[in-house]
């Protein structure tokens, strides 16, 4: 499972109700609406630090999110071994 898919699965409807995507956007330095559009599959966000999901990881970790260690590390499906 790609990290992007893992994050979408982690954001259950209950978590989306409690966690403010706009606040995470502000903390990550991303335009407001980026994360919510990504979760709704309206926007593709890369995994490159400085331009993508990696900007959110420090703040998501505070909320309990941990990407699985055996997951793909890229959107191309390359395994992290």
Order of alpha helices (4+ residues) and beta strands (2+ residues): alpha-alpha-alpha-alpha-alpha
